[in-house]
Amino acid sequence: MFAEPVLKEIGARHGKTSGQIALRYLIQNGIAVIPKSVHRERMAENLAVLDFALTPSELSAISRLNGNSSLFGWY
């Protein structure tokens, strides 16, 4: 699986995976997420996104990944 370098770098700063950084980004932006997994390890990873916060500069760097556009019309 390809991981965006920005997500990998920010993840490394927090000791988290790229997926955890992406989930945390969505949560901090008020977007409800329902991660799905049948693997215990992945379930634990999904729950471990509530013990840190992304900085404003990290949030900004992630938002620029898609040209500051969103798939959500309201976001």
C-alpha positions in Angstrom: 0.0 0.0 0.0 1.3 3.4 -0.9 1.6 5.9 1.9 1.8 9.6 1.3 5.2 10.9 2.5 3.6 13.8 4.4 1.4 11.3 6.3 4.5 9.0 7.0 6.6 12.0 8.2 3.8 13.4 10.5 3.1 9.8 11.7 6.7 9.3 12.6 6.7 12.4 14.7 3.8 11.0 16.8 4.8 7.3 16.7 1.7 6.5 14.7 1.0 4.9 11.3 -0.1 6.8 8.2 -3.6 5.4 8.6 -3.8 6.7 12.2 -2.7 10.1 11.1 -5.4 10.1 8.4 -8.0 9.1 10.9 -6.9 11.7 13.4 -7.0 14.4 10.7 -10.6 13.5 9.9 -11.6 13.5 13.6 -10.0 16.8 14.3 -11.9 18.3 11.4 -15.2 17.1 12.8 -15.7 14.4 10.2 -17.3 11.2 11.6 -15.3 8.1 10.7 -16.2 4.5 11.1 -13.0 2.5 10.5 -13.6 -1.2 9.7 -11.4 -4.1 10.4 -11.6 -7.8 11.4 -8.0 -7.8 12.7 -7.5 -7.1 16.4 -4.2 -5.3 15.8 -5.9 -2.9 13.4 -8.8 -2.4 15.7 -6.4 -1.4 18.5 -4.6 1.0 16.1 -7.9 2.6 15.2 -8.7 3.2 18.8 -5.2 4.7 19.4 -5.9 7.9 17.6 -7.4 9.7 20.6 -4.2 10.0 22.6 -2.6 12.7 20.5 -3.5 15.8 18.4 -2.1 17.1 15.1 -0.7 20.7 15.2 -2.2 23.4 13.0 0.8 23.2 10.7 0.3 19.4 10.4 -3.4 19.8 9.6 -2.5 22.4 7.0 0.1 20.2 5.4 -2.4 17.3 5.1 -5.2 19.5 3.7 -2.9 20.6 0.9 -2.3 17.0 -0.2 -5.5 17.2 -2.3 -5.1 20.7 -3.6 -7.2 22.1 -0.7 -10.3 20.4 -2.2 -12.5 17.9 -0.6 -14.7 15.0 -1.6 -17.2 16.4 0.8 -19.1 19.4 -0.5 -19.6 20.8 2.9 -16.0 20.5 4.1 
